[in-house]
Amino acid sequence: MGAALVTSLSDLPIRGDLRGRSPYGAPQIDVPVRLNTNENPYPPSPELADDLARAVREQAVGLNRYPDRDAVELRAGLAGFLGHGLSGDRVWAANGSNEVIQQILQAFGGPGRTALGFEPSYSMHPILTRGTATEWISAAREDDFGIDAGKAVAAIEEHRPDVVFLTSPNNPTGTALPLPVIERAAAAAPGMVVVDEAYFEFARTGTPSALTLLPGNPRLIVTRTMSKAFAMAGTRLGYLAAHPAVIEALLLVRLPYHLSSLTQAAALVALAHRAELLGTVDRLRAERDATVAWLRGKGLTAADSDANFVLFGRFSDRRAVWEALLARGVLVREPGPPEWLRVSIGTGEEMAAFRAAMEGAVMEGAA
Ligand SMILES: *Cc1c(COP(=O)(O)O)cnc(C)c1O
């Protein structure tokens, strides 16, 4: 075979709007302390694992058949978990909230349409937007990473986006939005408004959910996931709550049988064990607040966080700090905003390792 036959991506007839784009790429490095993708550090108990194995065993003998295409039992279970008077016909589930968001963009975005988000925020929103040939419009958050309601309304009125993303608590900053900001954005938006509440369970007590705004807002969608507080990132289960008509729209674009029977069974087991799985949230919140206080005590800046991670800085050479931490076995994240790093909240032991690694990085002169 000659070298001329070697094909690289740039030789392929890929869509022009995907040329030069980078894929999502949080490094998956095998180090002792992984604090870079906001997972819950506490694994399921052996009892839960046994229940999962039993549920998978029950499904195994029926794997020659397609799963329930509409995941009726799971959606009813998720609705019961969410409360707010929701029922299964107002809840939709897919393989992670990423797939839920992709389906929203397939149905409400697309060529000639736009989606607007307030950055810095979750990097997958623009990636999924562009993947569905929707144009991404970036609006700015304030210096404290909040969203100014007046400016948000102005940006929405200027661009008239088909989809608006509001992430609360926001990733990578940890910032939760007051409900009036969401209400005013929703009132101004001509299209769909997606409130990404992936980290809602970690919000400080009293933080209201956008679920309370669903009645009377048929163009509002609230997304959640089992990947973070629920400690089930490997299961790939995300979900949303919205008006039943929104779910009818998603049925038009979803793949048939998109949620495997094994995934549906695992998610039902997770729901049955919700007390155990969510039982670590208080511990993680306390560890988060302690981490913010410790970083500030060291003279660093740390953003207030309603999530299970902390954005901290500011570093003129954050790469040097990231590498100094990695050299000590601690993997953190270099998120969107330059000069900042993001650390996911791990176990008490892992956070002690993070603090020790930070001390080491400071002594070395990296931080
Ligand atoms: C982690 C995260 C998600 C979760 O994605 P899944 O596909 O459910 O694992 C969604 N939104 C934000 C803002 C996140 O940080």
The ligand as a Gaussian input file, in Angstrom:
#p B3LYP/6-31G(d) Opt

LIG

0 1
 C      -21.770000      16.360000      33.351000
 C      -22.783000      17.258000      32.745000
 C      -23.885000      16.714000      32.099000
 C      -24.084000      15.237000      32.158000
 O      -24.020000      14.589000      31.001000
 P      -24.481000      13.069000      30.943000
 O      -24.557000      12.857000      29.496000
 O      -25.801000      12.985000      31.637000
 O      -23.430000      12.268000      31.630000
 C      -24.844000      17.563000      31.583000
 N      -24.723000      18.893000      31.700000
 C      -23.681000      19.444000      32.335000
 C      -23.633000      20.913000      32.504000
 C      -22.673000      18.645000      32.855000
 O      -21.616000      19.191000      33.454000

